[in-house]
Amino acid sequence: MTRRGKAVSGLALTTLVGTALWAWPASGDDHDGHRTDQARPAPSAPDTPAHHVTGGTTAPAPRTIPGLSDAARKQIPAESRQVLVVTGQGPDAHDSSVVLYTRAEHSEDWRPGTHWAAHNASRGWTKDHHYGDLRSPEGVFTLSDAGGKLAPPEGTKLPYDRNDSFVAHGTGVEGEPLGGAFDYVIAIDYNRVKGSSPLDQRRPQGAAKGGGVWLHVDHNGPTQGCISLKPEVMQELLRTLDPAQHPVVVMGPAGH
């Protein structure tokens, strides 16, 4: 479905950091920034199901989502049937692996999809994110709204704002061009108003806590706070994520 949002001015303020020109948004957003030589992170092995006896027969126990802390598991809403897990290689690393886990209605058996390489913020992760810290926020967040400079892929289910204001300026952390980074965007519901365009600049927790943290198209370098994936992966996620299945993202370093 398509929602036309009011045009919002793009990234406004640029700051020179070393030799890289950063595209700092005037509103305190943290969206932007992969290396072309990025190594594909090794997939994490899924949990091996134990077996339990039911009615005299042995059946595999439901598969859980591996690699999550108990605290993270408890934050996943009971109604969620799509969980996008973003696992950073370390607390200060900017390379990640992303897997979409799904389960059937009335089932507790989580099934993993493809492992995708991704980038997170250049300085890694934080449990107390603030604007400009160059770290991605850890936690469990709903995925409610999408948008982009390009029209939504056929079959997109999330509300989608096709808007020319999805434009990145300047260059990324490693000097790479940002062109096309916002062709497709899925807003991560961190410090934002759900049910609005990803371009909405309202920050319920205040501007100091940052915002504009998105899933967006990778530009071969680390980001300012977002998670970036190859364009074909963003297209697949837009075709797959379904509001009726209450999708969430669980993101942080390995072991979070």
C-alpha positions as CSV (number, residue, x, y, z in Angstrom):
1,M,0.0,0.0,0.0
2,T,1.2,3.5,-0.7
3,R,1.0,6.5,1.4
4,R,2.0,10.0,0.1
5,G,3.6,11.9,2.9
6,K,4.2,15.6,3.1
7,A,7.6,16.4,1.6
8,V,10.2,17.0,4.3
9,S,13.5,18.8,3.8
10,G,16.4,16.4,3.4
11,L,19.7,16.2,5.3
12,A,20.8,19.8,5.9
13,L,23.9,20.2,7.9
14,T,27.3,18.8,6.8
15,T,30.3,18.4,9.1
16,L,33.8,17.7,8.0
17,V,35.3,14.8,10.0
18,G,38.8,14.0,9.0
19,T,38.7,13.5,5.2
20,A,35.1,12.2,5.2
21,L,32.1,14.6,4.8
22,W,29.2,13.6,7.0
23,A,25.7,14.2,6.1
24,W,24.3,15.4,9.4
25,P,20.5,16.0,9.4
26,A,19.4,19.3,11.0
27,S,16.7,17.5,13.0
28,G,19.1,15.3,15.0
29,D,18.6,12.1,12.9
30,D,21.2,9.4,12.9
31,H,20.5,8.0,9.4
32,D,22.9,8.3,6.5
33,G,26.4,5.1,5.8
34,H,30.0,-0.8,3.7
35,R,33.1,-1.5,2.3
36,T,33.2,-3.2,-1.1
37,D,35.6,-5.7,0.4
38,Q,33.2,-6.6,3.2
39,A,33.6,-10.2,4.4
40,R,30.4,-12.1,4.8
41,P,29.9,-12.8,8.5
42,A,29.8,-16.4,9.4
43,P,26.2,-17.6,9.9
44,S,25.3,-18.4,13.5
45,A,24.3,-22.0,13.9
46,P,20.6,-22.5,14.7
47,D,19.7,-24.1,18.0
48,T,19.5,-27.9,17.7
49,P,16.0,-28.8,18.8
50,A,15.8,-31.1,21.8
51,H,13.2,-33.9,21.7
52,H,10.2,-34.4,23.9
53,V,7.7,-37.3,24.2
54,T,4.1,-36.6,23.3
55,G,1.5,-39.4,23.5
56,G,4.2,-42.0,23.4
57,T,5.9,-40.6,20.4
58,T,9.1,-38.5,20.2
59,A,8.8,-35.1,18.5
60,P,11.3,-32.3,18.1
61,A,10.9,-29.4,20.6
62,P,10.1,-26.0,19.0
63,R,13.1,-24.2,17.7
64,T,14.0,-21.0,19.5
65,I,15.8,-18.0,18.0
66,P,19.5,-18.6,18.8
67,G,22.0,-16.1,20.2
68,L,19.5,-13.9,22.1
69,S,19.7,-13.0,25.8
70,D,16.7,-13.9,28.0
71,A,16.0,-10.2,28.4
72,A,15.8,-9.8,24.6
73,R,13.6,-12.8,24.2
74,K,11.1,-11.5,26.8
75,Q,10.8,-8.2,24.9
76,I,9.6,-9.9,21.7
77,P,5.8,-9.4,21.6
78,A,3.8,-12.6,22.0
79,E,1.9,-11.8,18.8
80,S,5.0,-11.3,16.6
81,R,5.6,-14.0,13.9
82,Q,8.4,-12.1,12.1
83,V,11.6,-11.3,14.0
84,L,14.5,-9.7,12.1
85,V,17.7,-10.4,14.1
86,V,20.7,-8.1,13.5
87,T,23.8,-9.5,15.1
88,G,26.9,-7.3,15.2
89,Q,30.3,-8.9,15.2
90,G,31.2,-7.1,18.4
91,P,30.3,-4.1,20.6
92,D,32.5,-1.8,18.7
93,A,32.3,-3.4,15.2
94,H,30.3,-2.1,12.3
95,D,29.8,-5.4,10.4
96,S,26.6,-7.4,11.1
97,S,24.7,-10.5,10.0
98,V,20.9,-10.3,9.5
99,V,18.4,-13.2,9.6
100,L,14.6,-13.1,9.4
101,Y,13.0,-15.6,11.6
102,T,9.3,-16.6,11.1
103,R,6.8,-18.9,12.8
104,A,3.4,-20.1,11.8
105,E,0.3,-18.9,13.6
106,H,-0.2,-20.9,16.9
107,S,3.3,-22.3,16.6
108,E,6.4,-21.8,18.8
109,D,8.8,-23.1,16.2
110,W,11.0,-20.3,14.8
111,R,12.4,-20.9,11.3
112,P,15.4,-19.0,10.1
113,G,15.7,-17.6,6.6
114,T,18.8,-16.5,4.6
115,H,21.8,-14.9,6.4
116,W,22.5,-11.5,4.9
117,A,25.6,-9.3,5.4
118,A,24.9,-5.8,6.7
119,H,26.5,-2.8,8.3
120,N,25.6,-1.0,11.5
121,A,27.1,2.3,13.0
122,S,30.8,3.0,12.6
123,R,31.5,2.8,16.4
124,G,29.3,-0.3,17.0
125,W,26.5,-0.5,19.6
126,T,25.1,1.1,22.6
127,K,22.3,0.5,25.1
128,D,22.0,4.3,25.7
129,H,21.9,5.8,22.2
130,H,22.3,9.6,21.8
131,Y,22.4,11.7,18.6
132,G,25.8,11.8,17.0
133,D,27.4,9.0,19.1
134,L,27.9,6.9,15.9
135,R,26.5,3.8,17.6
136,S,23.4,1.8,16.7
137,P,20.9,1.4,19.5
138,E,20.5,-2.1,21.0
139,G,17.1,-3.4,21.7
140,V,13.8,-4.8,20.4
141,F,11.9,-2.4,18.2
142,T,8.7,-2.8,16.1
143,L,8.8,-2.2,12.3
144,S,5.7,-0.2,11.3
145,D,6.4,2.1,8.4
146,A,8.5,2.3,5.2
147,G,9.3,4.6,2.4
148,G,11.9,5.6,-0.1
149,K,12.8,7.6,-3.2
150,L,11.7,4.8,-5.4
151,A,8.3,3.2,-5.8
152,P,7.6,0.3,-3.4
153,P,8.4,-3.2,-4.8
154,E,5.3,-5.0,-5.9
155,G,3.8,-6.8,-2.9
156,T,4.9,-4.3,-0.3
157,K,2.7,-4.6,2.8
158,L,4.0,-2.0,5.2
159,P,2.6,1.5,4.7
160,Y,5.0,3.1,2.2
161,D,5.8,6.8,1.6
162,R,7.3,7.3,-1.9
163,N,8.9,10.7,-1.5
164,D,11.6,12.7,-3.3
165,S,12.8,14.0,0.1
166,F,14.5,10.6,0.7
167,V,17.9,12.0,-0.4
168,A,21.3,11.6,1.3
169,H,23.9,14.3,0.9
170,G,27.7,14.3,1.2
171,T,29.7,11.1,1.6
172,G,29.8,8.2,4.1
173,V,32.2,7.5,7.0
174,E,34.8,6.0,4.7
175,G,34.3,8.6,1.9
176,E,31.9,6.5,-0.2
177,P,29.1,8.1,-2.0
178,L,25.6,7.9,-0.4
179,G,23.6,8.0,-3.6
180,G,20.8,5.4,-3.5
181,A,21.0,4.8,0.2
182,F,17.4,5.9,0.7
183,D,15.9,4.3,-2.4
184,Y,14.2,1.9,0.1
185,V,13.8,2.6,3.8
186,I,12.1,0.7,6.7
187,A,11.8,2.8,9.9
188,I,13.0,1.2,13.1
189,D,10.6,2.3,15.8
190,Y,13.2,3.9,18.0
191,N,12.3,7.4,19.3
192,R,9.7,8.0,16.6
193,V,5.9,8.2,16.1
194,K,4.6,4.9,14.7
195,G,2.1,5.2,11.9
196,S,3.9,8.1,10.2
197,S,6.4,8.4,7.4
198,P,10.0,7.6,8.2
199,L,10.6,11.3,7.3
200,D,8.5,12.4,10.3
201,Q,10.9,14.3,12.6
202,R,8.9,14.1,15.8
203,R,11.1,12.6,18.6
204,P,9.0,11.5,21.7
205,Q,12.1,11.1,23.9
206,G,13.6,14.4,22.7
207,A,16.2,15.2,20.0
208,A,19.1,14.4,22.2
209,K,18.2,10.7,22.0
210,G,18.6,10.7,18.3
211,G,16.2,9.3,15.7
212,G,15.8,8.5,12.1
213,V,17.3,5.0,12.7
214,W,16.4,3.0,9.6
215,L,17.0,-0.1,7.6
216,H,18.2,1.2,4.3
217,V,20.2,0.4,1.2
218,D,23.9,-0.2,1.8
219,H,26.5,2.2,0.5
220,N,29.6,0.1,1.1
221,G,30.5,1.7,4.4
222,P,29.4,1.9,8.1
223,T,26.5,4.0,9.1
224,Q,25.8,6.8,11.6
225,G,23.3,4.6,13.5
226,C,21.2,2.7,10.9
227,I,21.4,-0.9,9.6
228,S,22.2,-1.0,5.9
229,L,21.6,-4.0,3.5
230,K,22.0,-4.6,-0.2
231,P,19.2,-3.2,-2.4
232,E,17.8,-6.7,-3.3
233,V,17.6,-7.6,0.4
234,M,15.7,-4.4,1.1
235,Q,13.3,-5.3,-1.7
236,E,12.8,-8.8,-0.3
237,L,12.1,-7.4,3.2
238,L,9.6,-4.9,1.9
239,R,7.8,-7.8,0.1
240,T,7.9,-10.0,3.2
241,L,7.4,-7.9,6.3
242,D,3.7,-7.9,7.1
243,P,1.9,-5.7,9.7
244,A,-0.5,-8.6,10.3
245,Q,2.4,-10.6,11.6
246,H,3.7,-7.8,13.9
247,P,7.3,-7.7,12.7
248,V,10.0,-6.6,15.1
249,V,13.8,-6.1,14.8
250,V,16.1,-7.4,17.6
251,M,19.5,-5.7,17.2
252,G,22.8,-5.6,19.0
253,P,26.2,-7.2,19.2
254,A,26.6,-11.0,19.5
255,G,25.1,-12.3,22.7
256,H,22.7,-9.4,23.1
